[in-house]
Amino acid sequence: MTKTMIRMRMNQSDAHYAGELVDGAKMLALFGDVATELLIRNDGDEGLFVAYDSVEFKAPVYAGDYIEAHGEIIKVGNTSRKMKFTAQKVIAPVKDGKYDSQAEVLAEPQIVCKATGTCVVPKDKQNKRVGE
């Protein structure tokens, strides 16, 4: 099935709560971008995100974190595309480091959010199907 990934650094404007905590909705926005790319690659059209079936927030995200959002189409219907998503932290700032700009690549990525959802591409807009 079709897969894709994007990486993004959370910045100060993403921090929504005290302690530079990033709103969980930011992960859903990343998943929306991943879904759009998946649909373009699979169908040649952006399609529409219609529903999340599940969303699990697993760990906090802070300004300065680098997040990778992964997505995969796991089922293709006539117009629906079932997808699963994972967001993981791969780089984090060093708190109380020698310099304010210190960061570290995490030895193991940390899962921060998981979700599944469904997108729809109307039949008349499916102009590029993989494998056809």
C-alpha positions in Angstrom: 0.0 0.0 0.0 1.0 3.6 -0.4 3.1 5.2 2.4 4.6 8.6 3.1 6.3 10.7 5.9 6.9 14.3 6.7 9.2 15.8 9.3 8.5 19.1 11.0 10.1 21.1 13.9 7.6 22.4 16.4 8.3 26.1 17.0 7.3 28.7 19.6 4.2 29.6 17.7 3.0 25.9 18.0 3.4 26.1 21.8 -0.2 26.5 23.1 0.1 25.7 26.8 2.4 26.5 29.7 5.9 24.9 29.6 6.0 25.2 25.8 3.6 22.3 25.4 2.2 21.9 21.8 -1.5 21.4 21.3 -2.4 17.8 20.3 -4.4 19.2 17.4 -1.1 20.0 15.8 -0.5 16.2 15.3 -3.9 15.9 13.7 -3.0 18.8 11.3 0.2 16.9 10.4 -1.8 13.7 9.8 -4.1 15.8 7.5 -1.1 16.9 5.4 0.2 13.3 5.3 -3.3 12.1 4.2 -3.4 14.7 1.4 -0.1 13.5 0.0 -1.2 9.9 0.2 -4.3 10.7 -1.8 -2.4 12.7 -4.4 0.1 9.8 -4.8 -2.7 7.2 -4.9 -5.4 9.1 -6.9 -4.0 12.3 -8.2 -6.4 14.3 -6.1 -6.4 15.8 -2.6 -9.7 14.2 -1.6 -11.4 14.9 1.7 -10.7 13.7 5.2 -14.1 12.6 6.5 -13.5 11.0 9.9 -11.0 9.8 12.5 -11.8 6.4 13.8 -9.4 6.6 16.7 -6.8 9.0 18.1 -4.4 8.2 20.9 -2.1 10.8 22.4 0.9 8.9 23.8 3.4 11.5 25.0 3.8 15.3 25.2 5.2 17.4 22.4 7.1 20.6 23.1 8.4 23.6 21.1 11.8 22.6 19.6 10.8 18.9 19.1 11.2 17.4 15.6 8.2 15.2 14.8 7.9 12.7 12.0 4.4 12.0 10.9 4.0 8.7 9.0 0.9 7.5 7.1 -0.2 4.6 5.1 -3.2 3.7 3.1 -4.3 0.3 4.6 -7.5 -0.3 2.6 -8.9 1.1 -0.7 -12.6 1.1 -1.4 -14.5 2.5 -4.3 -14.1 6.1 -3.0 -12.9 5.6 0.5 -9.3 5.2 1.7 -8.7 3.9 5.2 -5.4 5.2 6.6 -3.3 4.7 9.7 -0.9 7.4 11.1 1.9 7.6 13.7 3.7 10.7 14.9 7.0 10.2 16.6 9.5 12.5 18.2 13.0 12.1 16.7 14.9 15.1 18.0 14.4 17.0 21.2 15.9 20.1 22.8 18.3 19.5 25.7 16.7 21.0 28.8 19.2 22.6 31.2 21.9 22.1 28.6 25.1 24.2 28.4 23.6 26.2 25.5 20.0 27.2 24.8 20.3 25.8 21.3 21.4 22.3 22.4 19.3 19.4 21.0 19.8 15.6 20.7 18.8 13.0 18.3 16.8 10.4 20.3 18.3 6.9 20.4 14.8 5.5 19.8 12.0 7.6 18.3 9.2 8.3 20.8 5.7 7.7 19.7 3.6 10.8 20.6 0.3 10.1 18.7 -1.4 7.3 16.8 -4.6 7.5 14.7 -6.7 5.8 12.1 -9.1 7.6 9.7 -10.9 7.6 6.5 -10.6 9.9 3.4 -12.8 10.0 0.3 -11.9 10.7 -3.3 -15.0 11.0 -5.5 -15.0 8.6 -8.5 -14.8 11.4 -11.0 -11.7 12.8 -9.4 -9.7 9.5 -9.3 -7.5 10.3 -12.2 -4.3 8.5 -11.2 -4.7 5.1 -9.6 -1.6 3.3 -8.5 -1.2 0.0 -10.3 -3.5 0.8 -13.1 
